[in-house]
Amino acid sequence: MKLPKYYLLSDLLSHNVKGNINLSFGIGENVWMHPPVHRILGWFSRPSNLNLKRNVWRLNQVNQIIDNDIYVKGNPAVSDLATLNRFPNLLFAALVNTNGSKIGVIADFIFEFKTGNIKYYLVSRSNPKIPGSSRWRLNLDDIVDQQPGLVFCSIQSLDQLLLIKSSFKNQFLQKGKKLFNKVDNIKNVAANKLEDWLEEEDYSYSNINSEIDDLEGSTLKEDKQFSSDNINLRSSNINKGDDPWI
């Protein structure tokens, strides 16, 4: 069976290492790598929970991968956990931004099976062992320096990185944000329509008031004319009564 071109470290460590169908060397436990050049050299497996020894494998010993088993060729190098823990390793190292603050943890990485070169790292915001947590892609160009347990990068926030895998919480927050944005858009559209309606009503009300004012003005004019006619009539009658010649 042909080996994949690129592989995820967590998948490599989750497989059971076998020499043949009947010979098992245990589940992978941790990686063996060379951090300065970002290259994986191999990994080691744990034969059993009670065994203090560890089986160390080179990457080029992998023969094939079938289901949950990795079949290897040759024998492992046997070591102990205390010795292996002294090897430099960037897995679970803290990611430090340009301000000197911790913004995440190196949780995983993608590597090339043929050469062992790491393509990019995967970063978790919190504890990477929490199932379903989000992963951001950290390119090698973003790394400025590394020390045991620390990786310094040229970014300020994880939001500047590409989100590879979104957790349920992050998906919920993103969907909630989209929902709030839709509600805000609906509110803005409704508010604009209400303002337009009020402006039209105000314009109609102004026209009605103008027509009422015109009507009242014409009525008052007619009333004044009528009153003046009555006054003239009354005054003419008075003058005729007082005329001595009649």
C-alpha positions as CSV (number, residue, x, y, z in Angstrom):
1,M,0.0,0.0,0.0
2,K,1.4,3.4,-1.0
3,L,2.2,5.8,1.8
4,P,0.4,9.2,1.8
5,K,2.5,12.3,0.7
6,Y,1.5,14.4,3.7
7,Y,0.4,13.1,7.1
8,L,-0.9,14.5,10.3
9,L,1.3,13.9,13.4
10,S,-1.7,13.1,15.6
11,D,-2.8,10.4,13.2
12,L,0.7,8.9,13.3
13,L,0.7,8.8,17.1
14,S,-2.8,7.3,17.3
15,H,-1.9,4.2,15.3
16,N,-0.7,0.9,16.8
17,V,2.9,0.0,15.7
18,K,3.3,-3.5,14.4
19,G,6.2,-5.6,13.1
20,N,3.8,-8.2,11.7
21,I,0.3,-9.4,12.3
22,N,1.2,-11.0,15.7
23,L,4.0,-8.6,16.9
24,S,2.8,-5.3,18.4
25,F,5.0,-2.5,19.8
26,G,2.2,-0.4,21.2
27,I,0.6,3.0,20.5
28,G,2.6,6.0,19.5
29,E,3.3,8.4,22.3
30,N,5.4,11.4,21.1
31,V,7.4,12.7,18.2
32,W,11.2,12.8,17.6
33,M,12.0,15.9,15.7
34,H,14.7,18.5,14.9
35,P,13.1,21.9,15.6
36,P,15.8,24.2,14.0
37,V,15.0,22.9,10.5
38,H,11.4,21.9,11.3
39,R,11.8,18.3,10.5
40,I,10.4,15.1,12.0
41,L,12.9,12.3,12.4
42,G,10.6,9.7,13.9
43,W,8.5,8.9,16.9
44,F,8.4,6.5,19.8
45,S,5.7,4.1,21.1
46,R,4.8,2.7,24.5
47,P,4.7,-1.1,24.7
48,S,2.3,-1.1,27.7
49,N,1.2,1.1,30.6
50,L,3.5,-0.6,33.1
51,N,6.6,-0.7,30.9
52,L,9.0,2.2,31.4
53,K,10.9,1.5,28.2
54,R,10.0,3.1,24.9
55,N,10.4,1.9,21.3
56,V,12.0,4.6,19.1
57,W,11.3,4.5,15.3
58,R,12.7,6.3,12.4
59,L,10.3,7.7,9.8
60,N,11.8,5.7,7.0
61,Q,11.0,2.4,8.9
62,V,7.3,2.8,8.0
63,N,6.3,0.1,5.6
64,Q,2.6,0.6,5.2
65,I,-0.5,1.9,7.0
66,I,-3.6,-0.2,7.2
67,D,-6.6,1.0,9.1
68,N,-5.4,1.8,12.6
69,D,-2.1,0.0,12.4
70,I,1.3,1.1,11.1
71,Y,3.6,-1.7,9.9
72,V,7.3,-1.1,10.3
73,K,10.4,-2.9,9.1
74,G,13.4,-3.6,11.3
75,N,13.8,-3.3,15.0
76,P,13.3,-0.3,17.2
77,A,15.9,1.5,19.3
78,V,15.0,1.0,23.0
79,S,15.2,4.0,25.3
80,D,13.6,5.4,28.5
81,L,11.1,8.2,28.9
82,A,13.4,10.4,30.9
83,T,16.0,10.4,28.1
84,L,13.4,11.0,25.4
85,N,11.9,13.9,27.3
86,R,15.2,15.8,27.1
87,F,15.0,15.8,23.3
88,P,14.0,19.2,21.8
89,N,10.4,19.2,20.8
90,L,7.9,22.0,19.7
91,L,4.8,19.9,20.3
92,F,2.6,21.6,23.1
93,A,5.0,24.6,23.1
94,A,3.5,28.0,23.9
95,L,3.0,30.4,20.9
96,V,4.2,33.9,21.8
97,N,3.2,36.9,19.8
98,T,5.1,40.1,19.0
99,N,4.1,41.7,22.3
100,G,5.5,38.8,24.3
101,S,2.0,37.4,25.2
102,K,1.0,33.8,24.9
103,I,-1.8,33.4,22.3
104,G,-1.9,29.7,21.8
105,V,-0.3,26.3,21.9
106,I,1.4,24.2,19.2
107,A,-1.1,21.3,19.0
108,D,-0.2,19.4,15.8
109,F,1.5,19.7,12.4
110,I,1.5,18.4,8.8
111,F,4.7,16.7,7.6
112,E,5.9,15.1,4.3
113,F,6.3,11.4,4.7
114,K,9.2,11.0,2.3
115,T,11.4,13.8,3.7
116,G,10.0,14.4,7.2
117,N,9.8,18.1,6.5
118,I,7.1,19.9,8.4
119,K,4.7,21.8,6.0
120,Y,3.0,23.9,8.7
121,Y,1.9,23.8,12.3
122,L,-1.6,23.7,13.8
123,V,-2.2,26.0,16.8
124,S,-4.8,25.7,19.5
125,R,-6.1,28.6,21.5
126,S,-6.3,26.6,24.8
127,N,-5.5,23.1,25.9
128,P,-5.0,21.1,22.6
129,K,-6.1,17.9,24.3
130,I,-9.7,19.1,24.6
131,P,-11.6,17.2,21.9
132,G,-13.1,19.3,19.1
133,S,-11.1,22.4,19.8
134,S,-10.3,24.9,17.0
135,R,-7.0,24.8,14.9
136,W,-5.3,27.6,13.2
137,R,-2.6,27.2,10.5
138,L,0.9,28.6,11.5
139,N,3.2,28.8,8.5
140,L,7.0,28.4,8.9
141,D,7.5,32.0,7.7
142,D,5.5,33.3,10.6
143,I,8.0,31.7,13.1
144,V,10.7,34.1,14.3
145,D,12.5,32.0,16.8
146,Q,12.0,28.9,19.0
147,Q,13.2,27.8,22.4
148,P,12.4,24.7,24.5
149,G,8.7,25.1,25.2
150,L,8.4,28.4,23.4
151,V,7.7,29.5,19.8
152,F,7.9,33.2,18.9
153,C,5.9,34.4,15.9
154,S,5.5,37.6,13.9
155,I,1.7,38.0,14.5
156,Q,-0.3,39.5,17.3
157,S,-3.5,37.4,17.3
158,L,-4.7,34.0,16.1
159,D,-7.3,35.9,14.0
160,Q,-4.5,36.7,11.6
161,L,-4.0,33.0,10.8
162,L,-6.1,30.8,8.6
163,L,-8.7,28.8,10.6
164,I,-8.3,25.1,9.6
165,K,-10.8,23.4,11.9
166,S,-13.5,25.2,13.8
167,S,-14.8,24.0,17.1
168,F,-18.5,23.8,17.9
169,K,-18.2,26.8,20.2
170,N,-16.5,28.8,17.5
171,Q,-19.1,27.8,14.9
172,F,-21.9,28.8,17.3
173,L,-20.3,32.2,17.9
174,Q,-19.8,32.7,14.1
175,K,-23.4,31.7,13.4
176,G,-24.6,33.9,16.2
177,K,-22.6,36.8,14.9
178,K,-24.1,36.3,11.4
179,L,-27.6,36.1,12.9
180,F,-27.0,39.4,14.8
181,N,-25.8,41.0,11.7
182,K,-28.9,39.9,9.8
183,V,-31.1,41.2,12.6
184,D,-29.2,44.5,12.5
185,N,-29.7,44.7,8.7
186,I,-33.4,44.0,9.1
187,K,-33.7,46.7,11.8
188,N,-31.8,49.2,9.6
189,V,-34.1,48.5,6.6
190,A,-37.2,48.8,8.8
191,A,-35.9,52.1,10.3
192,N,-35.2,53.5,6.9
193,K,-38.7,52.5,5.7
194,L,-40.3,54.1,8.8
195,E,-38.3,57.3,8.3
196,D,-39.5,57.5,4.6
197,W,-43.1,56.8,5.7
198,L,-42.9,59.5,8.4
199,E,-41.4,62.0,5.8
200,E,-44.3,61.2,3.4
201,E,-46.8,61.6,6.2
202,D,-45.3,64.9,7.3
203,Y,-45.3,66.1,3.7
204,S,-49.0,65.1,3.3
205,Y,-49.9,66.7,6.7
206,S,-48.2,69.9,5.6
207,N,-50.2,69.9,2.3
208,I,-53.4,69.4,4.2
209,N,-52.6,72.2,6.6
210,S,-51.8,74.4,3.7
211,E,-55.1,73.6,2.0
212,I,-56.9,74.2,5.3
213,D,-55.2,77.6,5.7
214,D,-56.2,78.5,2.2
215,L,-59.7,77.5,2.8
216,E,-59.9,79.4,6.1
217,G,-58.4,82.4,4.4
218,S,-61.0,82.4,1.6
219,T,-63.8,81.9,4.2
220,L,-62.6,84.8,6.3
221,K,-62.4,87.0,3.2
222,E,-66.0,86.1,2.3
223,D,-67.1,86.8,5.8
224,K,-65.4,90.2,5.8
225,Q,-67.1,91.0,2.5
226,F,-70.5,89.9,3.9
227,S,-70.0,92.0,7.0
228,S,-69.0,95.0,5.0
229,D,-72.1,94.6,2.8
230,N,-74.3,94.5,5.9
231,I,-72.7,97.6,7.3
232,N,-73.2,99.5,4.1
233,L,-76.8,98.4,3.9
234,R,-77.5,99.4,7.5
235,S,-75.8,102.7,7.0
236,S,-77.7,103.4,3.9
237,N,-81.0,102.7,5.7
238,I,-80.1,105.0,8.5
239,N,-79.3,107.8,6.1
240,K,-82.6,107.4,4.3
241,G,-84.5,107.7,7.6
242,D,-82.8,110.8,8.6
243,D,-83.3,112.5,5.3
244,P,-85.8,115.4,5.9
245,W,-86.9,115.4,2.2
246,I,-88.5,112.0,2.5
